């Protein structure tokens, strides 16, 4: 058997002939994908419906409490987010000790009275807001928080204190340590670095260096960290100059002694302590922000009034409920249920895009499957040529007229017309007559008047075709034996040996390429000549 050649035209026609399966696949996938899109819409709309139901419950609760219009002053001010700074100032002029008391009196005079617990909640909130702002401001000025932990500029100096009396060395050395951390030096370093003394205290440290101490003397080390190496060096020099300037005053008070710089070092290092300090500062800011958020969420309406007037001078309520409250205050309580059910309860719909996508996907999957089956198929096709595949003469191709009786069979006939383009399309009767004539001519060429019809799938319609050909050929004085599948029919072996001519009759979509090759090989071994082949669609 020669290698099968795939023609794009035949493949295209084979795909078109499967148009019923393509349409069915499109309908099935369109329904499935469309249903999936509908279910997705149901799941996405459900939370919105829940929110609408929550709003309806809120409105119904307010209606039951008959709170709408109960305090006309409050509703009017809330609707405009009124600025009451002038009114608060008038209360202060009238004797209020501070703005907080003025706000409480303003609210009380208009029917809004806060309990002690509510006042404490707001004061607690204001305290944490102030703490949060202080931490943000400190973060902006802090040198420590600006340092890259992997590139810390570090400057160190080790000072050695010596005197005639070793007992005094420790006390004098402790005095110098206190001077390094004194407010005077921190203030001087802060002015030099352009920050406050508190931020200088974060980057300077003093430690006892016992490893460098000699007998009868004491030593300590001053360490400075910064993100700028030049500024770090300048700050260390300021510390050295400051200690040197204090030497004479301490000598007068504590006696003669010497203080020298034993060692001085400058370099870039990686410091995990800096990273830990920065992480702790960030955590403090996040904790403050979280506390503020949680406290605001827990505020009652009255607490929101008090808080907004204290911080901005404007009257505002809970941001989550103010808009709904203002809208609800303008609605007639009897119409609330009608408003909720009038159109804000969305319903899911079938999306045509999902159906179209499913139909395209269904068509693609079926066409791809047809392509794979055609390319990898192992069964004979009507478009195959026996002379190209097996080197035997093709005596005829009998068309199947059953497709005309199928629903919309005319579509199949139009598609098959593409296969027979540029050649005459024969009916089954015409094809039988032409095939019988070709068989007769082949038998005469082989000088035999006895032939056998064999094949892998001679049954049903193919068997009927064989009987019709036999009747036609017997009228031409040819003996015809219909033997069927010789690979599994031992009884027909003797007739094959007696016959000089064998015609293969193979069925499209039934006969296997490999079995046809085995048939030809078996006939060669039996000494029977194959005069040609016939394909039945």
C-alpha positions as CSV (number, residue, x, y, z in Angstrom):
1,X,0.0,0.0,0.0
2,X,1.3,3.4,-1.0
3,X,1.2,6.4,1.4
4,X,-2.2,8.1,1.3
5,X,-2.2,11.7,-0.1
6,X,-4.6,14.1,1.7
7,X,-6.3,16.6,-0.6
8,X,-7.5,19.8,0.9
9,X,-10.5,19.8,-1.4
10,X,-11.6,16.3,-0.3
11,X,-11.1,17.3,3.4
12,X,-13.2,20.5,2.9
13,X,-16.0,18.5,1.3
14,X,-15.8,15.9,4.0
15,X,-16.3,18.6,6.6
16,X,-19.2,20.2,4.7
17,X,-20.9,16.8,4.6
18,X,-21.0,16.8,8.4
19,X,-23.1,20.0,8.5
20,X,-25.8,18.3,10.5
21,X,-23.3,17.3,13.3
22,X,-21.8,20.8,13.2
23,X,-25.3,22.4,13.7
24,X,-26.1,20.0,16.5
25,X,-22.8,20.7,18.2
26,X,-23.4,24.4,17.9
27,X,-26.8,24.1,19.5
28,X,-25.6,22.0,22.4
29,X,-22.6,24.1,23.2
30,X,-24.7,27.3,22.8
31,X,-27.2,26.0,25.3
32,X,-24.5,24.9,27.7
33,X,-22.4,28.1,27.6
34,X,-25.5,30.3,27.7
35,X,-26.7,28.4,30.8
36,X,-23.3,28.9,32.4
37,X,-23.5,32.6,31.7
38,X,-27.0,32.8,33.2
39,X,-25.8,31.0,36.3
40,X,-22.9,33.4,36.5
41,X,-25.3,36.4,36.3
42,X,-27.4,34.9,39.1
43,X,-24.4,34.6,41.4
44,X,-23.1,38.1,40.6
45,X,-26.6,39.7,41.1
46,X,-27.3,37.9,44.4
47,X,-25.1,40.2,46.5
48,X,-26.7,43.3,45.0
49,X,-30.2,41.9,45.8
50,X,-29.0,41.3,49.3
51,X,-27.9,45.0,49.6
52,X,-31.3,46.1,48.2
53,X,-33.0,44.0,50.8
54,X,-30.8,45.5,53.6
55,X,-31.8,49.0,52.4
56,X,-35.5,48.0,52.4
57,X,-35.2,46.7,55.9
58,X,-33.4,49.9,57.0
59,X,-36.2,52.1,55.5
60,X,-38.9,49.9,57.0
61,X,-37.2,50.2,60.5
62,X,-37.1,54.0,60.1
63,X,-40.7,54.0,59.0
64,X,-41.7,51.9,62.0
65,X,-39.9,54.3,64.3
66,X,-41.6,57.2,62.5
67,X,-38.3,59.0,62.6
68,X,-38.8,60.8,59.3
69,X,-39.5,64.4,59.9
70,X,-39.2,64.0,63.7
71,X,-36.3,66.5,63.8
72,X,-36.8,69.0,61.0
73,X,-33.7,71.0,62.0
74,X,-31.5,67.9,61.8
75,X,-32.9,66.7,58.5
76,X,-32.5,70.2,56.9
77,X,-28.9,70.6,58.1
78,X,-27.9,67.1,57.1
79,X,-29.3,67.5,53.6
80,X,-27.1,70.5,53.0
81,X,-24.1,69.3,55.2
82,X,-24.5,72.7,56.8
83,X,-21.5,74.6,58.2
84,X,-22.3,75.5,61.8
85,X,-19.0,77.2,62.7
86,X,-20.7,80.5,63.3
87,X,-23.3,79.0,65.7
88,X,-20.5,77.2,67.6
89,X,-18.6,80.5,68.1
90,X,-21.8,82.2,69.4
91,X,-22.1,79.5,72.0
92,X,-18.5,80.1,73.1
93,X,-19.1,83.8,73.4
94,X,-22.2,83.0,75.5
95,X,-20.1,81.2,78.1
96,X,-19.0,77.8,76.7
97,X,-15.6,76.9,78.1
98,X,-14.3,75.3,74.9
99,X,-15.5,74.2,71.4
100,X,-16.5,70.8,72.7
101,X,-18.9,72.2,75.2
102,X,-20.2,74.6,72.6
103,X,-21.0,71.7,70.2
104,X,-22.7,69.7,73.0
105,X,-24.9,72.7,73.9
106,X,-25.8,73.3,70.2
107,X,-26.8,69.7,69.7
108,X,-28.7,69.5,73.0
109,X,-30.7,72.7,72.2
110,X,-31.8,70.9,69.0
111,X,-32.9,67.7,70.6
112,X,-29.7,65.6,70.2
113,X,-28.2,64.6,73.6
114,X,-25.1,62.4,73.9
115,X,-24.4,60.1,76.8
116,X,-21.1,60.0,78.7
117,X,-20.1,56.8,76.9
118,X,-20.7,58.4,73.5
119,X,-18.7,61.5,74.4
120,X,-15.8,59.2,75.6
121,X,-16.0,57.3,72.3
122,X,-15.5,60.5,70.3
123,X,-12.7,61.8,72.6
124,X,-11.0,58.4,72.3
125,X,-11.2,58.7,68.5
126,X,-9.8,62.2,68.5
127,X,-6.9,61.1,70.6
128,X,-6.0,58.3,68.2
129,X,-6.3,60.7,65.2
130,X,-3.9,63.1,66.9
131,X,-1.5,60.2,67.7
132,X,-1.7,59.0,64.1
133,X,-0.9,62.5,62.7
134,X,2.0,62.8,65.1
135,X,3.4,59.5,63.9
136,X,3.0,60.6,60.3
137,X,4.9,63.8,61.0
138,X,7.6,62.0,62.9
139,X,8.0,59.6,60.0
140,X,8.6,62.5,57.6
141,X,11.4,63.9,59.7
142,X,12.9,60.8,61.1
143,X,16.5,60.0,59.9
144,X,16.3,56.4,61.1
145,X,13.3,55.7,58.9
146,X,15.0,57.0,55.8
147,X,18.1,54.9,56.1
148,X,18.4,51.9,53.8
149,X,19.0,48.9,56.2
150,X,21.4,47.4,53.8
151,X,23.5,50.6,53.4
152,X,23.7,52.1,56.8
153,X,26.4,54.8,57.0
154,X,28.1,54.2,60.4
155,X,30.6,56.4,62.2
156,X,32.2,55.3,65.5
157,X,34.7,56.8,67.9
158,X,36.2,55.2,71.0
159,X,37.2,57.5,73.9
160,X,39.7,56.6,76.6
161,X,39.6,58.2,80.0
162,X,42.8,58.1,82.2
163,X,43.8,59.8,85.5
164,X,46.2,59.4,88.4
165,X,43.4,57.9,90.5
166,X,41.9,54.7,88.9
167,X,39.0,54.9,91.3
168,X,37.8,58.1,89.7
169,X,38.1,56.8,86.1
170,X,34.7,55.1,86.1
171,X,32.9,58.1,87.6
172,X,34.5,60.5,85.1
173,X,33.9,58.2,82.2
174,X,30.2,58.0,83.2
175,X,30.0,61.8,83.2
176,X,31.3,61.9,79.6
177,X,28.7,59.3,78.6
178,X,25.9,61.4,80.0
179,X,27.2,64.4,78.2
180,X,27.0,62.6,74.8
181,X,23.3,62.0,75.4
182,X,22.6,65.4,77.0
183,X,20.0,67.7,75.6
184,X,22.6,70.3,74.9
185,X,24.6,68.1,72.5
186,X,21.5,66.5,71.0
187,X,20.1,70.0,70.2
188,X,23.4,71.0,68.6
189,X,23.5,67.9,66.5
190,X,19.8,68.4,65.5
191,X,20.4,71.9,64.3
192,X,23.4,70.7,62.3
193,X,21.3,67.9,60.7
194,X,18.2,70.0,60.3
195,X,16.0,67.8,62.5
196,X,14.7,67.9,66.1
197,X,16.7,66.5,69.0
198,X,14.3,63.5,69.3
199,X,15.3,62.3,65.9
200,X,19.0,62.7,66.7
201,X,18.5,60.4,69.8
202,X,17.3,57.7,67.4
203,X,20.7,57.5,65.5
204,X,23.2,58.0,68.4
205,X,24.2,55.5,71.0
206,X,26.9,55.1,73.7
207,X,28.3,51.8,74.8
208,X,31.0,50.7,77.3
209,X,33.9,49.1,75.4
210,X,35.6,47.0,78.1
211,X,37.7,45.2,75.5
212,X,39.6,48.4,74.8
213,X,40.0,49.5,78.4
214,X,43.5,49.4,79.9
215,X,44.4,48.8,83.5
216,X,43.5,51.9,85.6
217,X,41.5,53.5,82.8
218,X,38.0,53.4,81.2
219,X,36.7,53.6,77.6
220,X,33.4,54.1,75.9
221,X,32.2,54.1,72.3
222,X,30.0,56.7,70.5
223,X,28.1,55.4,67.5
224,X,26.2,57.5,64.9
225,X,24.1,56.2,61.9
226,X,22.9,58.1,58.9
227,X,21.9,57.7,55.3
228,X,24.5,60.3,54.2
229,X,28.2,59.5,54.8
230,X,29.4,63.1,54.8
231,X,26.7,64.2,57.3
232,X,27.5,61.2,59.5
233,X,31.2,62.2,59.6
234,X,30.3,65.8,60.5
235,X,28.0,64.7,63.3
236,X,30.8,62.5,64.8
237,X,33.3,65.3,64.6
238,X,30.8,67.6,66.4
239,X,30.6,65.0,69.2
240,X,34.4,64.9,69.5
241,X,34.7,68.7,69.6
242,X,31.9,68.9,72.2
243,X,33.6,66.3,74.5
244,X,36.9,68.1,74.1
245,X,35.3,71.4,75.0
246,X,34.0,69.9,78.3
247,X,37.4,68.6,79.4
248,X,38.6,71.7,81.2
249,X,35.4,72.2,83.2
250,X,35.4,68.5,84.3
251,X,39.1,68.8,85.2
252,X,38.4,71.7,87.6
253,X,35.6,69.8,89.3
254,X,36.9,66.2,89.3
255,X,40.6,66.6,89.1
256,X,43.3,66.1,86.5
257,X,42.5,63.5,83.8
258,X,43.0,62.9,80.1
259,X,40.4,61.9,77.4
260,X,41.7,60.8,74.1
261,X,40.2,59.4,70.9
262,X,41.5,55.8,71.0
263,X,39.9,54.7,67.7
264,X,37.8,56.2,64.9
265,X,36.0,54.4,62.1
266,X,33.6,55.3,59.2
267,X,31.9,52.8,56.8
268,X,28.8,51.3,55.3
269,X,27.2,48.3,56.9
270,X,23.9,46.2,56.9
271,X,22.0,46.7,60.2
272,X,19.1,44.5,61.1
273,X,18.3,46.7,64.1
274,X,17.5,49.5,61.7
275,X,15.1,47.3,59.7
276,X,13.4,46.2,63.0
277,X,13.0,49.8,64.1
278,X,11.5,50.8,60.7
279,X,9.1,47.8,60.8
280,X,8.0,48.7,64.3
281,X,7.3,52.3,63.2
282,X,5.3,51.2,60.2
283,X,3.3,48.8,62.3
284,X,2.5,51.5,64.8
285,X,1.1,53.7,62.0
286,X,-1.0,50.8,60.6
287,X,-2.3,50.0,64.0
288,X,-3.3,53.6,64.6
289,X,-5.1,53.7,61.2
290,X,-6.9,50.4,61.9
291,X,-8.0,51.7,65.3
292,X,-9.4,54.9,63.7
293,X,-11.2,52.9,61.1
294,X,-12.8,50.5,63.5
295,X,-13.8,53.3,65.9
296,X,-15.5,55.2,63.1
297,X,-17.4,52.2,62.0
298,X,-18.7,51.7,65.5
299,X,-20.0,55.4,65.8
300,X,-23.7,55.9,66.3
301,X,-25.5,58.7,64.4
302,X,-25.2,61.1,67.4
303,X,-21.5,60.4,67.7
304,X,-21.0,61.2,64.0
305,X,-22.8,64.6,64.5
306,X,-20.6,65.5,67.5
307,X,-17.4,64.3,65.7
308,X,-18.1,66.1,62.5
309,X,-18.9,69.4,64.2
310,X,-15.7,69.2,66.4
311,X,-13.4,68.4,63.4
312,X,-14.9,70.4,60.5
313,X,-17.6,72.6,61.9
314,X,-20.1,70.9,59.5
315,X,-23.0,68.6,60.4
316,X,-22.7,65.2,58.9
317,X,-23.8,61.7,59.8
318,X,-22.6,58.2,59.2
319,X,-21.3,58.1,55.6
320,X,-22.9,54.7,55.0
321,X,-26.4,55.9,56.0
322,X,-26.5,59.6,55.5
323,X,-27.3,59.4,51.7
324,X,-30.1,56.8,52.3
325,X,-31.4,58.7,55.2
326,X,-31.6,62.0,53.3
327,X,-33.4,60.2,50.4
328,X,-35.7,58.4,52.8
329,X,-36.6,61.7,54.5
330,X,-38.0,63.0,51.3
331,X,-40.2,59.9,50.6
332,X,-43.7,59.4,51.8
333,X,-43.5,56.5,54.3
334,X,-46.5,54.9,52.6
335,X,-44.5,54.7,49.3
336,X,-41.3,53.1,50.7
337,X,-42.3,49.5,49.8
338,X,-43.3,50.7,46.3
339,X,-40.0,52.4,45.7
340,X,-38.0,49.3,46.8
341,X,-39.9,47.0,44.5
342,X,-40.2,49.4,41.6
343,X,-36.9,48.6,39.8
344,X,-33.9,48.4,42.1
345,X,-34.2,44.6,42.4
346,X,-32.4,43.4,39.2
347,X,-33.0,40.0,37.7
348,X,-30.5,37.9,35.7
349,X,-30.8,37.6,32.0
350,X,-29.5,35.3,29.3
351,X,-26.5,36.9,27.6
352,X,-26.5,36.5,23.8
353,X,-22.8,36.8,23.7
354,X,-22.4,33.6,25.8
355,X,-24.7,31.7,23.4
356,X,-22.8,33.0,20.3
357,X,-19.5,32.1,22.0
358,X,-20.8,28.6,22.7
359,X,-22.0,28.1,19.1
360,X,-18.6,29.1,17.7
361,X,-16.8,26.9,20.2
362,X,-19.1,23.9,19.3
363,X,-18.5,24.4,15.6
364,X,-14.8,24.5,16.1
365,X,-14.7,21.4,18.3
366,X,-16.8,19.4,15.8
367,X,-14.8,20.5,12.7
368,X,-11.5,19.8,14.6
369,X,-12.7,16.3,15.5
370,X,-13.8,15.7,11.8
371,X,-10.4,16.9,10.7
372,X,-8.6,14.5,13.1
373,X,-10.7,11.5,12.1
374,X,-10.1,12.2,8.4
375,X,-6.4,12.6,8.7
376,X,-5.9,9.7,11.1
377,X,-8.7,7.6,9.8
378,X,-8.0,4.0,8.8
379,X,-11.1,3.3,6.6
380,X,-11.6,3.8,2.9
381,X,-12.9,7.1,1.6
382,X,-15.1,7.7,-1.5
383,X,-12.4,10.2,-2.8
384,X,-9.7,7.6,-2.6
385,X,-8.2,6.1,-5.9
386,X,-7.3,2.4,-5.8
387,X,-4.7,2.7,-8.5
388,X,-2.8,5.3,-6.4
389,X,-3.1,3.4,-3.2
390,X,-2.7,-0.3,-4.3
391,X,-1.7,-0.1,-8.0
392,X,-4.9,-1.8,-9.2
393,X,-7.3,-0.4,-11.8
394,X,-10.4,1.3,-10.4
395,X,-13.3,0.0,-12.4
396,X,-16.0,2.2,-10.9
397,X,-17.5,4.1,-8.0
398,X,-21.1,3.4,-7.2
399,X,-22.8,6.5,-5.5
400,X,-25.2,6.2,-2.6
401,X,-28.6,7.6,-3.4
402,X,-29.8,7.1,0.2
403,X,-28.8,10.7,1.0
404,X,-31.5,12.1,-1.2
405,X,-34.1,10.5,1.1
406,X,-32.7,12.1,4.2
407,X,-34.0,15.4,5.7
408,X,-32.6,18.3,3.7
409,X,-30.9,15.7,1.4
410,X,-30.7,18.3,-1.3
411,X,-27.9,20.0,0.8
412,X,-25.8,16.9,0.6
413,X,-26.3,16.8,-3.2
414,X,-25.1,20.4,-3.5
415,X,-22.0,19.6,-1.5
416,X,-21.3,16.4,-3.5
417,X,-21.6,18.4,-6.6
418,X,-18.3,20.1,-5.5
419,X,-16.6,16.7,-5.5
420,X,-17.7,15.9,-9.0
421,X,-17.0,19.3,-10.4
422,X,-15.6,19.3,-14.0
423,X,-16.8,15.7,-14.5
424,X,-20.2,14.2,-15.1
425,X,-22.3,13.2,-12.0
426,X,-23.7,9.8,-12.7
427,X,-26.8,8.3,-11.0
428,X,-26.5,4.9,-9.4
429,X,-28.1,3.1,-12.3
430,X,-25.7,4.8,-14.8
431,X,-22.8,4.1,-12.5
432,X,-23.8,0.4,-12.4
433,X,-24.0,0.1,-16.2
434,X,-20.6,1.8,-16.6
435,X,-19.0,-0.3,-13.9
436,X,-20.4,-3.5,-15.5
437,X,-18.9,-2.5,-18.9
438,X,-15.5,-1.8,-17.3
439,X,-15.6,-5.2,-15.5
440,X,-16.4,-6.9,-18.8
441,X,-13.6,-5.2,-20.6
442,X,-11.1,-6.1,-17.9
443,X,-12.2,-9.8,-18.0
444,X,-11.8,-9.8,-21.8
445,X,-8.3,-8.3,-21.4
446,X,-7.4,-11.1,-18.9
447,X,-9.1,-13.6,-21.3
448,X,-11.4,-15.0,-18.7
449,X,-15.2,-15.5,-18.5
450,X,-15.3,-16.3,-14.8
451,X,-14.7,-13.6,-12.1
452,X,-15.1,-13.3,-8.3
453,X,-16.4,-10.4,-6.3
454,X,-14.6,-10.2,-2.9
455,X,-14.2,-7.4,-0.3
456,X,-13.9,-6.6,3.4
457,X,-17.4,-5.2,3.8
458,X,-19.8,-6.9,1.3
459,X,-23.1,-6.7,3.1
460,X,-26.2,-4.7,3.1
461,X,-26.2,-2.1,0.3
462,X,-22.9,-3.3,-1.0
463,X,-24.1,-6.9,-1.3
464,X,-27.2,-5.7,-3.2
465,X,-24.9,-3.8,-5.6
466,X,-22.9,-6.9,-6.2
467,X,-26.0,-8.9,-7.1
468,X,-27.1,-6.3,-9.5
469,X,-23.6,-6.3,-11.2
470,X,-23.7,-10.1,-11.3
471,X,-27.1,-10.1,-13.1
472,X,-25.8,-7.6,-15.7
473,X,-22.6,-9.5,-16.3
474,X,-24.2,-12.9,-16.6
475,X,-26.3,-11.5,-19.5
476,X,-22.9,-10.9,-21.1
477,X,-22.0,-14.6,-20.6
478,X,-19.7,-14.0,-17.6
479,X,-19.8,-16.2,-14.6
480,X,-19.8,-14.1,-11.4
481,X,-19.2,-15.4,-7.9
482,X,-20.0,-13.1,-4.9
483,X,-17.7,-14.5,-2.2
484,X,-17.6,-11.7,0.4
485,X,-14.7,-11.3,2.9
486,X,-12.0,-13.7,1.9
487,X,-9.8,-13.0,4.9
488,X,-12.3,-14.9,7.0
489,X,-14.1,-17.1,4.4
490,X,-12.2,-20.4,3.9
491,X,-14.9,-22.0,1.7
492,X,-14.3,-19.5,-1.1
493,X,-10.6,-20.2,-1.4
494,X,-11.2,-23.0,-4.0
495,X,-13.3,-20.8,-6.2
496,X,-10.6,-18.1,-6.1
497,X,-8.0,-20.6,-7.4
498,X,-10.4,-21.6,-10.2
499,X,-11.2,-18.1,-11.2
500,X,-8.7,-16.1,-13.3
501,X,-10.1,-12.7,-12.5
502,X,-10.9,-11.2,-9.1
503,X,-12.6,-7.8,-8.5
504,X,-12.3,-6.1,-5.1
505,X,-15.6,-4.6,-4.0
506,X,-14.9,-2.2,-1.0
507,X,-17.3,-0.1,1.0
508,X,-16.6,3.5,1.9
509,X,-16.3,4.0,5.7
510,X,-16.3,0.2,6.3
511,X,-13.3,-1.3,4.5
512,X,-10.0,-0.9,6.3
513,X,-6.9,0.1,4.3
514,X,-4.8,-2.5,6.1
515,X,-7.3,-5.3,5.3
516,X,-7.5,-4.4,1.6
517,X,-3.7,-4.6,1.5
518,X,-3.9,-8.1,3.2
519,X,-6.5,-9.2,0.6
520,X,-4.3,-8.2,-2.3
521,X,-1.3,-9.9,-0.7
522,X,-3.3,-13.1,-0.1
523,X,-4.6,-13.2,-3.7
524,X,-1.0,-12.9,-5.0
525,X,0.0,-15.9,-2.9
526,X,-3.0,-17.9,-4.2
527,X,-2.0,-17.0,-7.8
528,X,-5.3,-15.2,-8.4
529,X,-5.1,-12.1,-10.6
530,X,-6.8,-8.9,-9.4
531,X,-8.2,-7.2,-12.5
532,X,-9.6,-4.1,-10.7
533,X,-11.6,-2.7,-7.8
534,X,-14.9,-1.0,-7.2
535,X,-15.8,1.5,-4.4
536,X,-19.4,1.6,-3.1
537,X,-20.3,4.8,-1.3
